[in-house]
Amino acid sequence: MVKSSADAKLSDALRNLRVNLQDPNNVLQSWDPTLVNPCTWFHVTCNNDNSVIRVDLGNAALSGQLVPQVGQLKNLQYLELYGNNISGPIPSDLGNLTNLVSLDLYLNSFSGPIPDTLGKLTKLRFLDLSNNRLSGPVPDNGSFSLFTPISFVNNLDLCGPVTGKPCPGSPPFAPPPPFIPPSTDSYPGENNPTGAIAGGVAAGAALLFAAPAFWFAYWRRRRPIELFFDVPAEEDPEVHLGQLKRYSLRELLVATDSFSNKNILGRGGFGKVYKGRLADGTLVAVKRLKEERTPGGELQFQTEVEMISMAVHRNLLRLRGFCMTPTERLLVYPYMANGSVASCLRERPTSEAPLDWATRKRIALGSARGLSYLHDHCDPKIIHRDVKAANILLDEEFEAVVGDFGLAKLMDYKDTHVTTAVRGTIGHIAPEYLSTGKSSEKTDVFGYGIMLLELITGQRAFDLARLANDDDVMLLDWVKALLKERKLEMLVDPDLQNNYVDSEVEQLIQVALLCTQSSPMDRPKMSEVVRMLEGDGLAERWEEWQKVEVVRQDLDLAPCQNSEWLLDSTENLHAVELSGPR
């Protein structure tokens, strides 16, 4: 096959990036230089024309430098490098990425000035350069007019109007002078030379000191930007949409301490989540979405938000409200003090007891009920597309609450969206979704099955795959073998210290295997999963599955996919939750 020069150029650009990055966790192991087309590499997403449109390397423990050759990826729309330790300058060549929509370099060690070439990126709608070591003036040309101080906070020495810090040699930012009322000793029509002289002096002084303020006001007026100053909140004529409250940006800025980093609960493909306290003392989780905003998108956003708010169920995370401005999209949810199933399984402080077996069974049933409601009782039905332990939250009573539903439809990424991108750790995407990009309720069923294995083992799907410890053994085949040999101790979370019922573990594994069958037609519906967990129909379904499995083995027909090669659809290690601490 003749190698495409375009493919070679893309491959060379990414290969240069790979060579200049230190990768202690082997996140870039699949970036094989012998493969010209990088579309098969993990953390890289391509469109139908095999053009790279997304590179997602957030929270990957990478260090090194960002190479200028990345600017050759002409069709790149999303460059996500947040949460690493990448240093050196931001290449000015990034200004060549004319299709770039999102540039996220948050929490790295980038230094030097911000290149003004980024102002040429007319499609750029999300920019986060905060928490680096950048210095010098923040450019104000082109697309920089769209961004608020949040995009630049916590850097070494940035200056300029958007930061509130004057640059050396520029006039200081000064507040306007206080208003001087006319003298009470003079009245209209009276001739008062002393007052005229005093007034002239005051006016001259006012003009002298107010000049920088006038300049700043002009600068703000010509820039369509929302600066987070302490001003009274504007009354919104549309305060509620049914039971859904529309918050002002000012309310949420106060609640989150201006989106302070200390209030970050998590972050992922949809954006950051902040803990907040409303004026009445209520704790909330505020999700600050990052998305491409298109003309007319406000109405679509409002419509989708209303749709999400109508999904009300004991096991679904309720949407309290939203905020929409020309530069911001925010969703407000109840705060979940017990975090997510993932955090309870794998990030539990040693002082806290692990989730016991009874709680895990209740979580399995509750999350199944929530997903079943999304599939069967919402019109139109809602496909979650990202079912995993990190998106199952726990309320005060450790009842399962499904979060992050509806967001894939809410976020409009045109050629691709966050849940179709192959860009994370091994885990949860169903085979047919990975190969075609088409999802259905059976996609959620597959993710739920993998989530059950996480719940049983306490392991992330990626780490669970490693437990098989044999390149020739498929993960699910390994689980089947352990179940058949009744070696449950090799699967069950050691934190349970053998405090579980063998028959119940077997049943939960059976449900997980039924849910993760290669063919979506063979998987049960979530409503059927609920019934099986409640004790209705599992034995019959399992017996039928075993017969088919015997035939498959006799014909030596291995599954077309296995979860060792399935990719999680969100960020590496730091999957964001709608609420709850990480």
C-alpha positions as CSV (number, residue, x, y, z in Angstrom):
1,M,0.0,0.0,0.0
2,V,1.3,3.5,-0.9
3,K,1.6,5.6,2.2
4,S,-0.5,8.8,2.1
5,S,1.7,11.9,2.4
6,A,-1.1,13.5,4.5
7,D,-1.2,10.5,6.9
8,A,2.6,10.6,7.1
9,K,2.5,14.3,8.0
10,L,-0.1,13.6,10.8
11,S,1.9,10.7,12.0
12,D,5.2,12.7,12.0
13,A,3.6,15.5,14.0
14,L,2.3,13.2,16.7
15,R,5.5,11.1,16.7
16,N,7.5,14.3,17.4
17,L,5.1,15.0,20.3
18,R,5.6,11.5,21.6
19,V,9.4,11.7,21.4
20,N,9.4,14.9,23.4
21,L,7.2,13.7,26.2
22,Q,8.2,11.5,29.1
23,D,5.5,8.9,29.7
24,P,6.1,7.0,33.0
25,N,2.7,5.2,32.8
26,N,3.0,4.1,29.2
27,V,-0.1,6.0,28.2
28,L,1.3,6.5,24.7
29,Q,2.3,2.8,24.3
30,S,0.0,2.4,21.3
31,W,1.6,5.3,19.4
32,D,3.4,2.9,17.1
33,P,5.7,4.8,14.7
34,T,5.5,1.9,12.2
35,L,1.8,2.7,11.8
36,V,1.4,5.6,9.4
37,N,-2.2,6.3,10.2
38,P,-2.5,7.5,13.8
39,C,-6.2,7.0,13.9
40,T,-5.7,3.6,15.5
41,W,-3.8,5.1,18.4
42,F,-5.3,5.5,21.8
43,H,-6.2,9.0,22.9
44,V,-6.4,10.1,19.2
45,T,-9.8,10.7,17.5
46,C,-10.2,11.0,13.7
47,N,-13.2,11.9,11.6
48,N,-14.5,9.9,8.6
49,D,-11.7,11.3,6.4
50,N,-9.0,10.0,8.8
51,S,-8.0,13.5,9.8
52,V,-7.0,13.9,13.5
53,I,-9.6,16.1,15.2
54,R,-8.9,15.3,18.8
55,V,-5.9,14.6,21.0
56,D,-6.8,13.8,24.7
57,L,-3.9,13.3,27.1
58,G,-5.4,14.9,30.2
59,N,-4.2,13.6,33.6
60,A,-1.6,11.3,32.0
61,A,1.4,12.2,34.2
62,L,3.3,13.4,31.1
63,S,6.3,15.7,31.3
64,G,8.5,17.3,28.6
65,Q,7.6,19.9,26.0
66,L,4.9,20.6,23.6
67,V,6.5,20.6,20.1
68,P,5.7,23.1,17.4
69,Q,4.9,20.3,14.9
70,V,1.5,19.9,16.6
71,G,0.6,23.0,14.6
72,Q,0.6,20.8,11.5
73,L,-2.6,19.0,12.6
74,K,-4.7,21.4,10.4
75,N,-8.1,19.7,11.3
76,L,-7.5,19.4,15.0
77,Q,-10.5,20.7,17.0
78,Y,-9.6,19.6,20.6
79,L,-6.2,19.6,22.3
80,E,-6.6,18.4,25.9
81,L,-3.3,18.3,27.8
82,Y,-4.5,19.4,31.3
83,G,-3.2,17.9,34.5
84,N,0.3,17.0,33.4
85,N,3.7,18.5,34.0
86,I,4.5,19.7,30.5
87,S,6.9,22.6,30.6
88,G,8.6,25.1,28.2
89,P,6.8,27.7,26.0
90,I,3.4,27.4,24.3
91,P,4.4,27.1,20.6
92,S,3.3,30.0,18.5
93,D,2.6,27.4,15.8
94,L,-0.6,26.5,17.6
95,G,-1.9,29.6,15.8
96,N,-2.0,27.5,12.7
97,L,-4.7,25.2,14.1
98,T,-7.5,27.1,12.4
99,N,-10.2,24.5,13.3
100,L,-9.3,24.4,17.0
101,V,-12.3,24.7,19.2
102,S,-10.9,23.8,22.6
103,L,-7.3,24.3,24.0
104,D,-7.0,23.0,27.6
105,L,-3.5,23.3,29.1
106,Y,-4.7,23.7,32.7
107,L,-2.3,22.6,35.5
108,N,1.0,22.2,33.8
109,S,4.3,24.0,33.9
110,F,4.2,26.0,30.7
111,S,6.3,29.2,30.9
112,G,7.0,32.3,28.9
113,P,4.5,34.5,27.2
114,I,1.1,33.6,25.7
115,P,1.6,33.6,21.9
116,D,-0.7,36.2,20.3
117,T,-1.0,33.9,17.3
118,L,-3.8,32.1,19.3
119,G,-5.9,35.2,18.6
120,K,-6.1,34.1,15.0
121,L,-8.1,31.0,16.0
122,T,-11.6,32.2,15.1
123,K,-13.3,28.9,16.1
124,L,-11.7,28.8,19.6
125,R,-14.5,28.7,22.2
126,F,-12.7,27.1,25.2
127,L,-9.3,28.2,26.5
128,D,-7.8,27.2,29.9
129,L,-4.2,28.3,30.5
130,S,-4.6,28.6,34.3
131,N,-2.2,27.1,36.9
132,N,0.9,27.3,34.8
133,R,4.1,29.5,35.0
134,L,3.2,31.9,32.2
135,S,4.3,35.6,32.2
136,G,3.9,38.8,30.2
137,P,0.9,40.5,28.8
138,V,-2.3,38.5,28.0
139,P,-3.0,39.3,24.3
140,D,-6.3,41.0,23.6
141,N,-6.5,40.4,19.8
142,G,-9.0,38.2,18.0
143,S,-10.4,35.3,19.9
144,F,-8.9,36.4,23.2
145,S,-11.9,38.8,23.5
146,L,-14.1,35.8,24.4
147,F,-12.3,34.6,27.5
148,T,-12.6,35.6,31.1
149,P,-10.0,35.8,33.9
150,I,-10.7,32.2,34.8
151,S,-8.7,31.2,31.7
152,F,-5.5,32.8,33.0
153,V,-5.5,32.6,36.8
154,N,-2.7,31.2,39.0
155,N,0.2,31.9,36.7
156,L,3.7,33.3,37.4
157,D,3.4,36.9,36.2
158,L,0.7,37.6,33.7
159,C,-0.6,41.2,33.3
160,G,-3.1,43.2,31.3
161,P,-6.7,44.3,31.8
162,V,-8.2,40.8,31.9
163,T,-5.9,40.0,34.9
164,G,-6.5,43.2,36.7
165,K,-2.8,43.8,36.9
166,P,-1.2,46.6,34.8
167,C,1.7,45.7,32.6
168,P,5.0,47.6,33.0
169,G,4.9,50.9,31.1
170,S,1.1,50.9,30.8
171,P,-1.2,53.3,32.7
172,P,-2.4,51.9,36.0
173,F,-6.0,50.8,36.4
174,A,-7.7,53.4,38.6
175,P,-11.3,53.7,39.8
176,P,-13.2,56.7,38.7
177,P,-13.0,59.7,41.0
178,P,-15.8,60.2,43.6
179,F,-18.6,62.5,42.5
180,I,-18.2,66.1,43.8
181,P,-21.6,67.7,44.3
182,P,-22.0,71.4,43.5
183,S,-21.4,73.9,46.3
184,T,-24.4,74.6,48.4
185,D,-23.3,78.3,48.6
186,S,-24.1,78.9,45.0
187,Y,-27.3,78.5,43.0
188,P,-28.1,78.4,39.3
189,G,-27.6,81.8,37.7
190,E,-25.3,83.2,40.5
191,N,-21.9,84.4,39.5
192,N,-19.4,82.6,41.8
193,P,-15.8,82.9,40.5
194,T,-14.3,80.9,43.4
195,G,-16.7,78.0,42.8
196,A,-15.9,78.2,39.1
197,I,-12.1,78.0,39.7
198,A,-12.5,75.1,42.2
199,G,-14.8,73.3,39.8
200,G,-12.3,73.7,37.0
201,V,-9.5,72.3,39.1
202,A,-11.7,69.4,40.2
203,A,-12.7,68.7,36.7
204,G,-9.1,68.7,35.5
205,A,-8.0,66.4,38.2
206,A,-11.0,64.1,37.5
207,L,-10.0,63.9,33.8
208,L,-6.4,63.3,34.7
209,F,-7.1,60.4,37.1
210,A,-10.0,59.0,35.2
211,A,-8.2,58.6,31.9
212,P,-7.0,55.1,32.6
213,A,-10.4,54.1,33.9
214,F,-12.0,55.5,30.7
215,W,-9.5,53.6,28.6
216,F,-10.3,50.4,30.5
217,A,-14.1,51.0,30.1
218,Y,-13.6,51.4,26.4
219,W,-11.5,48.2,26.3
220,R,-14.2,46.3,28.1
221,R,-16.9,47.8,25.9
222,R,-15.2,46.7,22.7
223,R,-14.6,43.1,24.0
224,P,-17.6,40.7,24.4
225,I,-16.3,39.4,27.7
226,E,-17.7,38.9,31.2
227,L,-15.3,40.1,33.8
228,F,-16.0,38.7,37.2
229,F,-16.3,42.0,39.2
230,D,-18.4,42.3,42.4
231,V,-21.5,43.9,40.9
232,P,-25.1,43.4,41.8
233,A,-26.7,40.5,40.0
234,E,-29.0,41.4,37.2
235,E,-32.6,40.3,37.4
236,D,-33.3,37.6,34.9
237,P,-36.9,37.8,33.5
238,E,-37.0,34.0,33.1
239,V,-36.0,32.8,36.6
240,H,-37.6,29.4,36.4
241,L,-38.3,26.8,33.7
242,G,-40.9,24.7,35.4
243,Q,-39.2,23.3,38.5
244,L,-35.8,24.2,37.0
245,K,-34.1,27.4,38.3
246,R,-32.1,29.7,36.1
247,Y,-29.2,31.0,38.2
248,S,-27.3,34.2,37.5
249,L,-23.6,33.9,36.8
250,R,-23.1,36.2,39.8
251,E,-24.9,33.7,42.1
252,L,-22.6,30.8,41.0
253,L,-19.5,32.9,41.2
254,V,-20.2,33.8,44.8
255,A,-21.2,30.1,45.6
256,T,-17.9,28.7,44.2
257,D,-15.6,31.6,45.3
258,S,-15.2,32.6,41.6
259,F,-14.6,29.0,40.5
260,S,-11.7,28.7,42.9
261,N,-9.4,25.7,42.3
262,K,-9.8,24.7,45.9
263,N,-13.4,23.9,45.2
264,I,-12.8,21.6,42.2
265,L,-14.4,18.2,42.8
266,G,-13.4,16.7,39.5
267,R,-12.9,17.3,35.8
268,G,-13.4,15.3,32.6
269,G,-14.5,15.5,29.0
270,F,-17.5,17.7,29.7
271,G,-15.7,20.2,31.9
272,K,-14.9,20.9,35.6
273,V,-17.1,20.4,38.6
274,Y,-17.0,22.8,41.5
275,K,-18.4,22.5,45.0
276,G,-20.5,25.5,45.9
277,R,-22.6,26.9,48.7
278,L,-25.7,29.0,47.7
279,A,-26.8,32.1,49.6
280,D,-29.3,29.9,51.6
281,G,-26.4,27.6,52.7
282,T,-27.4,24.7,50.4
283,L,-24.4,22.8,49.1
284,V,-24.4,22.2,45.3
285,A,-22.1,20.8,42.6
286,V,-21.7,23.2,39.7
287,K,-20.6,21.7,36.4
288,R,-18.9,24.3,34.1
289,L,-19.3,22.9,30.6
290,K,-16.8,23.4,27.9
291,E,-18.3,23.3,24.5
292,E,-18.4,24.8,21.1
293,R,-21.1,27.4,21.1
294,T,-22.8,28.0,17.8
295,P,-25.3,30.7,16.7
296,G,-28.7,29.8,18.0
297,G,-27.2,27.3,20.4
298,E,-28.8,29.0,23.4
299,L,-32.3,27.8,22.5
300,Q,-31.0,24.2,21.9
301,F,-29.1,24.3,25.2
302,Q,-32.2,25.4,27.1
303,T,-34.3,22.7,25.4
304,E,-31.9,20.0,26.2
305,V,-31.6,21.2,29.8
306,E,-35.3,21.1,30.2
307,M,-35.3,17.5,28.8
308,I,-32.7,16.4,31.4
309,S,-34.6,18.0,34.2
310,M,-37.7,16.0,33.4
311,A,-35.9,12.7,34.2
312,V,-36.9,12.4,37.8
313,H,-36.3,9.1,39.6
314,R,-35.0,8.0,43.0
315,N,-31.8,6.7,41.3
316,L,-31.1,9.6,39.0
317,L,-29.2,12.8,39.8
318,R,-31.7,15.6,39.8
319,L,-30.8,18.8,37.9
320,R,-31.5,21.8,40.2
321,G,-30.9,24.5,37.6
322,F,-28.6,26.1,35.1
323,C,-26.9,29.3,34.0
324,M,-26.4,30.5,30.4
325,T,-24.5,33.5,29.3
326,P,-22.7,34.4,26.0
327,T,-19.6,32.8,27.4
328,E,-20.7,30.2,30.0
329,R,-22.9,27.1,30.3
330,L,-23.3,25.8,33.8
331,L,-25.4,23.1,35.4
332,V,-26.3,23.0,39.1
333,Y,-26.8,19.7,40.9
334,P,-27.2,18.6,44.5
335,Y,-23.9,17.9,46.2
336,M,-23.3,14.2,46.9
337,A,-21.3,14.0,50.1
338,N,-20.4,10.3,49.6
339,G,-18.9,10.9,46.2
340,S,-19.0,8.2,43.6
341,V,-18.8,4.4,43.6
342,A,-15.3,4.7,42.1
343,S,-14.0,7.0,44.8
344,C,-15.5,4.8,47.5
345,L,-13.9,1.7,46.0
346,R,-10.5,3.1,45.2
347,E,-9.9,6.4,46.9
348,R,-11.3,5.6,50.3
349,P,-9.4,7.0,53.3
350,T,-8.0,4.3,55.5
351,S,-10.1,5.7,58.3
352,E,-13.3,4.9,56.5
353,A,-14.9,1.4,56.2
354,P,-15.1,-0.1,52.7
355,L,-18.4,-0.6,51.0
356,D,-19.9,-3.8,52.4
357,W,-21.4,-6.5,50.3
358,A,-25.0,-5.5,51.1
359,T,-24.3,-2.0,50.0
360,R,-22.7,-3.1,46.8
361,K,-25.8,-5.2,45.9
362,R,-28.0,-2.3,46.6
363,I,-25.8,-0.1,44.4
364,A,-26.1,-2.6,41.5
365,L,-29.9,-2.7,41.8
366,G,-30.3,1.0,42.2
367,S,-28.1,2.0,39.3
368,A,-29.9,-0.6,37.1
369,R,-33.3,1.0,38.0
370,G,-32.0,4.4,37.1
371,L,-30.8,3.3,33.7
372,S,-34.0,1.4,33.1
373,Y,-35.9,4.6,33.7
374,L,-33.8,6.5,31.2
375,H,-34.4,3.9,28.6
376,D,-38.0,3.0,29.1
377,H,-39.7,5.9,30.8
378,C,-38.2,9.0,29.1
379,D,-39.6,10.4,25.9
380,P,-37.4,10.6,24.0
381,K,-35.3,7.9,25.6
382,I,-32.0,8.9,27.1
383,I,-28.9,6.9,26.3
384,H,-26.2,7.5,28.9
385,R,-23.2,6.4,26.8
386,D,-20.8,6.5,29.7
387,V,-21.9,4.1,32.4
388,K,-19.1,3.3,34.9
389,A,-18.4,3.4,38.6
390,A,-17.2,7.0,38.4
391,N,-20.6,8.1,37.2
392,I,-22.6,6.3,39.8
393,L,-22.9,8.6,42.8
394,L,-23.9,7.9,46.4
395,D,-26.3,9.9,48.5
396,E,-26.3,10.2,52.3
397,E,-27.8,6.7,52.6
398,F,-25.4,5.2,50.0
399,E,-28.2,4.8,47.6
400,A,-27.0,4.7,44.0
401,V,-27.7,7.8,41.9
402,V,-26.8,7.8,38.2
403,G,-25.1,11.0,37.1
404,D,-23.9,12.5,33.8
405,F,-26.9,11.3,31.8
406,G,-28.0,13.5,28.9
407,L,-24.8,15.4,28.6
408,A,-23.6,13.7,25.5
409,K,-26.7,15.0,23.6
410,L,-26.4,18.4,25.4
411,M,-22.8,18.9,24.1
412,D,-22.6,19.5,20.4
413,Y,-19.3,18.5,19.0
414,K,-20.5,18.2,15.4
415,D,-18.1,15.7,13.8
416,T,-17.6,13.9,17.0
417,H,-18.6,14.2,20.6
418,V,-17.1,13.4,23.9
419,T,-18.5,9.9,24.2
420,T,-17.6,8.6,20.8
421,A,-13.9,9.7,21.1
422,V,-11.4,6.8,21.7
423,R,-9.5,8.7,24.2
424,G,-9.0,7.2,27.7
425,T,-8.2,4.2,29.8
426,I,-9.3,0.7,29.1
427,G,-12.8,-0.1,30.2
428,H,-16.3,0.6,29.1
429,I,-17.2,1.2,25.4
430,A,-19.2,-1.6,23.8
431,P,-17.6,-3.2,20.7
432,E,-20.2,-1.9,18.2
433,Y,-19.9,1.6,19.6
434,L,-16.2,1.6,19.3
435,S,-16.3,0.4,15.7
436,T,-19.2,2.4,14.3
437,G,-19.8,5.3,16.7
438,K,-23.5,4.3,16.9
439,S,-25.0,3.9,20.3
440,S,-28.2,2.4,21.7
441,E,-29.5,1.3,25.0
442,K,-27.5,-1.9,24.6
443,T,-24.4,0.3,24.7
444,D,-25.4,1.3,28.2
445,V,-26.0,-2.4,29.1
446,F,-22.5,-3.3,28.2
447,G,-21.0,-0.4,30.3
448,Y,-23.3,-1.5,33.2
449,G,-21.9,-5.0,33.0
450,I,-18.3,-3.8,33.2
451,M,-19.4,-1.5,36.1
452,L,-20.7,-4.6,37.9
453,L,-17.2,-6.2,37.6
454,E,-15.7,-3.0,39.1
455,L,-18.2,-3.2,42.0
456,I,-17.3,-6.9,42.6
457,T,-13.6,-6.6,42.3
458,G,-13.0,-3.0,43.5
459,Q,-10.7,-2.6,40.5
460,R,-10.9,-0.2,37.5
461,A,-11.7,-2.0,34.3
462,F,-8.1,-1.2,33.1
463,D,-6.5,-2.8,36.2
464,L,-9.0,-5.7,36.1
465,A,-7.8,-6.5,32.6
466,R,-4.2,-6.6,33.9
467,L,-5.2,-9.2,36.5
468,A,-5.7,-11.8,33.7
469,N,-1.9,-11.5,33.4
470,D,-1.9,-13.4,30.0
471,D,-1.8,-11.7,26.7
472,D,-3.6,-14.7,25.1
473,V,-6.5,-14.6,27.5
474,M,-9.5,-12.3,26.9
475,L,-10.6,-10.5,30.1
476,L,-14.2,-11.8,29.9
477,D,-13.1,-15.3,29.1
478,W,-10.9,-15.1,32.2
479,V,-13.8,-14.1,34.3
480,K,-15.9,-17.0,32.9
481,A,-13.1,-19.4,33.7
482,L,-12.9,-18.3,37.3
483,L,-16.6,-18.5,37.7
484,K,-16.7,-22.0,36.2
485,E,-13.9,-23.1,38.5
486,R,-15.6,-21.3,41.5
487,K,-12.4,-19.4,42.2
488,L,-14.3,-16.4,43.4
489,E,-11.6,-15.3,45.8
490,M,-9.5,-14.2,42.8
491,L,-12.2,-11.8,41.7
492,V,-13.8,-10.5,44.8
493,D,-12.5,-7.3,46.4
494,P,-10.1,-8.2,49.2
495,D,-11.5,-5.2,51.2
496,L,-14.6,-7.4,51.8
497,Q,-12.4,-9.8,53.8
498,N,-14.6,-12.7,52.7
499,N,-17.7,-11.1,54.1
500,Y,-20.0,-11.9,51.2
501,V,-22.3,-14.7,50.1
502,D,-20.8,-16.9,47.3
503,S,-24.1,-17.5,45.6
504,E,-24.9,-13.8,45.4
505,V,-21.4,-13.1,44.0
506,E,-22.0,-15.8,41.3
507,Q,-25.3,-14.3,40.4
508,L,-23.9,-10.8,40.0
509,I,-21.0,-12.1,37.8
510,Q,-23.6,-14.0,35.7
511,V,-25.5,-10.8,35.2
512,A,-22.3,-9.0,34.3
513,L,-21.4,-11.6,31.7
514,L,-24.9,-11.5,30.2
515,C,-24.6,-7.7,29.8
516,T,-21.2,-7.8,28.2
517,Q,-22.0,-10.2,25.3
518,S,-20.4,-9.2,22.0
519,S,-23.6,-8.9,20.1
520,P,-25.9,-6.1,21.4
521,M,-28.9,-8.2,20.4
522,D,-27.9,-10.9,22.9
523,R,-27.7,-8.5,25.8
524,P,-30.7,-8.1,28.1
525,K,-32.5,-4.8,28.4
526,M,-32.0,-2.8,31.6
527,S,-35.5,-3.6,32.7
528,E,-34.7,-7.3,32.3
529,V,-31.5,-6.7,34.3
530,V,-33.6,-5.2,37.1
531,R,-35.8,-8.2,37.2
532,M,-32.9,-10.6,37.3
533,L,-31.3,-8.7,40.2
534,E,-34.7,-9.0,41.9
535,G,-34.6,-12.8,41.5
536,D,-36.8,-13.2,38.4
537,G,-35.5,-15.0,35.4
538,L,-31.7,-15.1,35.9
539,A,-31.5,-18.9,36.2
540,E,-33.3,-19.4,32.9
541,R,-31.3,-16.8,31.0
542,W,-28.0,-18.1,32.4
543,E,-28.8,-21.7,31.3
544,E,-29.7,-20.5,27.8
545,W,-26.4,-18.5,27.6
546,Q,-24.4,-21.5,28.7
547,K,-25.8,-23.6,25.9
548,V,-24.9,-21.0,23.3
549,E,-21.4,-20.7,24.9
550,V,-20.9,-24.4,24.5
551,V,-21.7,-24.2,20.8
552,R,-19.5,-21.2,20.4
553,Q,-16.5,-23.0,22.0
554,D,-17.1,-26.1,19.9
555,L,-17.0,-23.9,16.7
556,D,-14.0,-22.1,18.1
557,L,-15.7,-18.7,17.6
558,A,-14.1,-16.3,19.9
559,P,-15.9,-13.0,20.7
560,C,-15.3,-10.3,18.2
561,Q,-14.2,-7.9,20.9
562,N,-13.2,-8.1,24.6
563,S,-13.0,-5.4,27.2
564,E,-9.2,-5.6,27.3
565,W,-9.4,-3.6,24.1
566,L,-12.3,-1.4,24.9
567,L,-11.7,2.2,25.8
568,D,-13.1,4.3,28.5
569,S,-14.8,7.4,27.1
570,T,-13.5,10.0,29.6
571,E,-10.3,11.2,31.1
572,N,-7.5,9.0,32.4
573,L,-7.7,8.4,36.1
574,H,-9.6,11.6,36.9
575,A,-13.0,10.9,35.5
576,V,-15.3,13.8,36.4
577,E,-18.4,13.3,38.5
578,L,-21.4,15.5,38.6
579,S,-21.1,15.9,42.3
580,G,-19.3,14.5,45.3
581,P,-15.6,14.6,46.3
582,R,-12.9,12.9,44.4
